[in-house]
Amino acid sequence: MSTRTLGLIGSAAGGLERIRPALIEPAIARGWQVAVTLTPTAGTWLEATGEIEQIEKVTGQPCRVSPRLPSEPSPHPPIDCYLVCPASSNTVAKLALGLADNQALTSVCEAIGGQVVPVVVFPRINAAHARQPAWNSHIEGLRSAGVHLLMGNEYWPLHEPRSAPGKDLPWAKILDAVDVIVPGQGVSSSD
């Protein structure tokens, strides 16, 4: 029985600090192998708290932030599904526009363009981000490319800037959606 590999892309948005205990460890418990790549700012945040080392310990994989040299082999196994979580509004906009200006975005932009590996995105945004005039076109563009967007009140109710609802991200619901998109031997659960 093969193990599914989840390519987890983390960006600098609220909830990132809980990615290991709330998302990575539960994904592993569901039968996923997890390969983590972070945007540069997310890498800076997690490096400062020592979380990158903890993530590498738990996953047994290097946590990527920088690109590899052309002569180096890929440090991660082939990916069965990309999960961009949490996705900042900046990350969502760059994905919609095909801007691959860092390792995390390069991986996901290739997957979106390749149309073979499913891409799931959980935008961790606020109401001001959603009111930005280009937001709807970014969302429409990603949807038309087949990206699975986990949005709406059932995932994350929009709030005004700096007035977060004071609740944890819907980690189990996010993993449940990934398990539906890429079924496997994992054990699905909801919290």
KOLMAR-417185 format. One record per residue (C-alpha): x, z, y; residue number from 1. Coordinates in nm, 4 decimals, decimal comma, m for minus. Layout:
> X	Z	Y	NUM
...
//
This chain:
> 0,0000	0,0000	0,0000	1
> 0,1612	m0,1079	0,3261	2
> 0,1624	0,0980	0,6406	3
> 0,0039	m0,0397	0,9545	4
> 0,2300	m0,0330	1,2597	5
> 0,0822	0,0567	1,5965	6
> 0,2797	m0,0644	1,8957	7
> 0,1973	0,2081	2,1457	8
> 0,2651	0,1162	2,5072	9
> 0,2542	0,4068	2,7516	10
> 0,2444	0,3652	3,1277	11
> 0,2689	0,6148	3,4109	12
> m0,0898	0,7394	3,4254	13
> m0,2598	1,0725	3,3735	14
> m0,2524	1,1843	3,0117	15
> 0,0890	1,0342	2,9371	16
> 0,2356	1,3840	2,9054	17
> 0,0097	1,4487	2,6015	18
> 0,0745	1,1205	2,4235	19
> 0,2747	1,2740	2,1377	20
> 0,0474	1,5591	2,0273	21
> m0,2817	1,3913	2,1235	22
> m0,2231	1,0296	2,0169	23
> 0,0992	0,9710	1,8227	24
> 0,0700	1,2579	1,5752	25
> m0,3003	1,1901	1,5016	26
> m0,2259	0,8179	1,4559	27
> 0,0453	0,9042	1,2037	28
> m0,2021	1,1339	1,0252	29
> m0,4398	0,8342	1,0001	30
> m0,1756	0,6278	0,8236	31
> m0,0202	0,4447	1,1159	32
> 0,3507	0,4036	1,1713	33
> 0,3926	0,4289	1,5493	34
> 0,6497	0,2363	1,7530	35
> 0,6521	0,3508	2,1168	36
> 0,7544	0,1492	2,4216	37
> 0,7207	0,2918	2,7718	38
> 0,7112	0,1340	3,1143	39
> 1,0152	0,2335	3,3222	40
> 0,8284	0,4981	3,5250	41
> 0,6644	0,6406	3,2135	42
> 1,0096	0,6554	3,0529	43
> 1,1425	0,8479	3,3526	44
> 0,8529	1,0948	3,3321	45
> 0,8934	1,1612	2,9595	46
> 1,2735	1,1691	2,9734	47
> 1,2514	1,4438	3,2377	48
> 1,0428	1,6632	3,0050	49
> 1,2387	1,5935	2,6859	50
> 0,9386	1,4170	2,5297	51
> 1,1229	1,0956	2,4446	52
> 1,3420	1,2864	2,1998	53
> 1,0344	1,4554	2,0506	54
> 0,8563	1,1206	2,0139	55
> 1,1581	0,9737	1,8351	56
> 1,1699	1,2733	1,6010	57
> 0,8012	1,2438	1,5108	58
> 0,7918	0,8641	1,4731	59
> 1,1357	0,8082	1,3231	60
> 1,1638	0,5112	1,5622	61
> 1,3536	0,4673	1,8872	62
> 1,1360	0,5028	2,1948	63
> 1,1993	0,1859	2,3919	64
> 1,2129	0,1632	2,7684	65
> 1,4857	m0,0943	2,8279	66
> 1,5128	m0,4360	2,6657	67
> 1,7634	m0,4917	2,3887	68
> 2,0579	m0,7241	2,4205	69
> 1,9991	m1,0763	2,2848	70
> 2,2490	m1,0067	2,0060	71
> 2,0698	m0,6898	1,8910	72
> 1,7931	m0,6893	1,6305	73
> 1,4516	m0,5572	1,7271	74
> 1,4503	m0,1795	1,6797	75
> 1,0797	m0,1747	1,5860	76
> 0,9065	m0,3153	1,2790	77
> 0,6474	m0,5951	1,3153	78
> 0,3406	m0,4711	1,5032	79
> m0,0140	m0,4901	1,3595	80
> m0,1878	m0,3819	1,6817	81
> m0,0794	m0,2998	2,0355	82
> m0,2443	m0,0057	2,2087	83
> m0,1770	0,0268	2,5807	84
> m0,2675	0,3889	2,6499	85
> m0,2798	0,5233	2,9064	86
> m0,2774	0,2037	3,1097	87
> m0,2314	0,2426	3,4827	88
> m0,4080	0,0018	3,7171	89
> m0,0680	m0,1535	3,7850	90
> m0,0126	m0,2177	3,4131	91
> m0,3613	m0,3683	3,3734	92
> m0,3067	m0,5994	3,6720	93
> 0,0339	m0,7131	3,5452	94
> m0,1038	m0,7818	3,1968	95
> m0,3888	m0,9854	3,3438	96
> m0,1472	m1,1879	3,5535	97
> 0,1083	m1,2293	3,2745	98
> 0,3788	m1,0418	3,4646	99
> 0,6308	m0,9322	3,2044	100
> 0,8775	m0,7499	3,4279	101
> 0,9735	m0,4758	3,1812	102
> 1,0061	m0,4345	2,8047	103
> 0,6614	m0,2795	2,7576	104
> 0,4821	m0,5576	2,9453	105
> 0,6909	m0,8287	2,7809	106
> 0,5805	m0,7148	2,4345	107
> 0,2122	m0,7007	2,5237	108
> 0,2105	m1,0233	2,7283	109
> 0,3601	m1,2031	2,4267	110
> 0,0913	m1,0560	2,2020	111
> m0,1858	m1,1608	2,4425	112
> m0,0460	m1,5127	2,4624	113
> 0,0229	m1,5334	2,0904	114
> m0,3391	m1,4563	2,0011	115
> m0,2367	m1,3121	1,6605	116
> m0,1743	m0,9393	1,7122	117
> m0,4767	m0,7528	1,8549	118
> m0,4304	m0,5796	2,1901	119
> m0,6329	m0,2712	2,2863	120
> m0,6148	m0,1324	2,6412	121
> m0,7428	0,2022	2,7700	122
> m0,7298	0,1862	3,1529	123
> m0,6789	0,5371	3,2934	124
> m0,7949	0,4525	3,6449	125
> m1,0065	0,5995	3,9211	126
> m1,2990	0,4607	4,1223	127
> m1,0743	0,3334	4,4019	128
> m0,8783	0,1233	4,1542	129
> m1,2032	m0,0241	4,0208	130
> m1,3201	m0,1100	4,3736	131
> m1,0008	m0,2997	4,4516	132
> m1,1127	m0,6617	4,5035	133
> m0,8922	m0,8093	4,2283	134
> m0,9886	m0,5532	3,9607	135
> m1,2893	m0,7393	3,8172	136
> m1,0960	m1,0630	3,7853	137
> m0,8183	m0,8776	3,6004	138
> m1,0707	m0,7318	3,3563	139
> m1,2457	m1,0677	3,3088	140
> m0,9110	m1,2381	3,2497	141
> m0,8065	m0,9879	2,9835	142
> m1,1453	m1,0041	2,8118	143
> m1,1357	m1,3843	2,8061	144
> m0,7935	m1,3616	2,6384	145
> m0,9438	m1,1452	2,3624	146
> m0,8068	m0,8098	2,4783	147
> m1,0175	m0,5136	2,3634	148
> m1,0832	m0,2967	2,6706	149
> m1,1886	0,0641	2,6174	150
> m1,3764	0,1258	2,9404	151
> m1,6961	0,2774	3,0717	152
> m1,8429	0,6247	3,0845	153
> m1,8194	0,6630	2,7080	154
> m1,4400	0,6461	2,7440	155
> m1,3542	0,7579	3,0959	156
> m1,6022	0,8133	3,3802	157
> m1,4628	0,6872	3,7086	158
> m1,3883	0,9468	3,9736	159
> m1,2469	0,9397	4,3234	160
> m0,8684	0,9667	4,3653	161
> m0,7222	1,3126	4,3014	162
> m1,0538	1,4432	4,1683	163
> m1,0051	1,3882	3,7949	164
> m1,2903	1,5239	3,5837	165
> m1,0659	1,7972	3,4406	166
> m1,1025	1,6833	3,0831	167
> m0,8653	1,5461	2,8273	168
> m0,8581	1,1764	2,7516	169
> m1,0801	1,0651	2,4596	170
> m0,7839	1,0371	2,2216	171
> m0,9812	1,0426	1,8944	172
> m1,2325	0,7874	2,0271	173
> m0,9435	0,5595	2,1276	174
> m0,7922	0,5834	1,7782	175
> m1,1355	0,5267	1,6219	176
> m1,1645	0,1998	1,8178	177
> m0,8171	0,0906	1,7028	178
> m0,9088	0,1717	1,3412	179
> m1,2191	m0,0477	1,3697	180
> m1,0184	m0,3355	1,5168	181
> m0,7422	m0,3065	1,2537	182
> m0,8932	m0,1487	0,9426	183
> m0,6563	0,0058	0,6949	184
> m0,5942	0,2984	0,4742	185
> m0,6090	0,5492	0,7627	186
> m0,8618	0,8295	0,7771	187
> m1,0914	0,7897	1,0763	188
> m1,2151	1,0957	1,2600	189
> m1,3930	1,1696	1,5843	190
> m1,3621	1,4661	1,8167	191
//
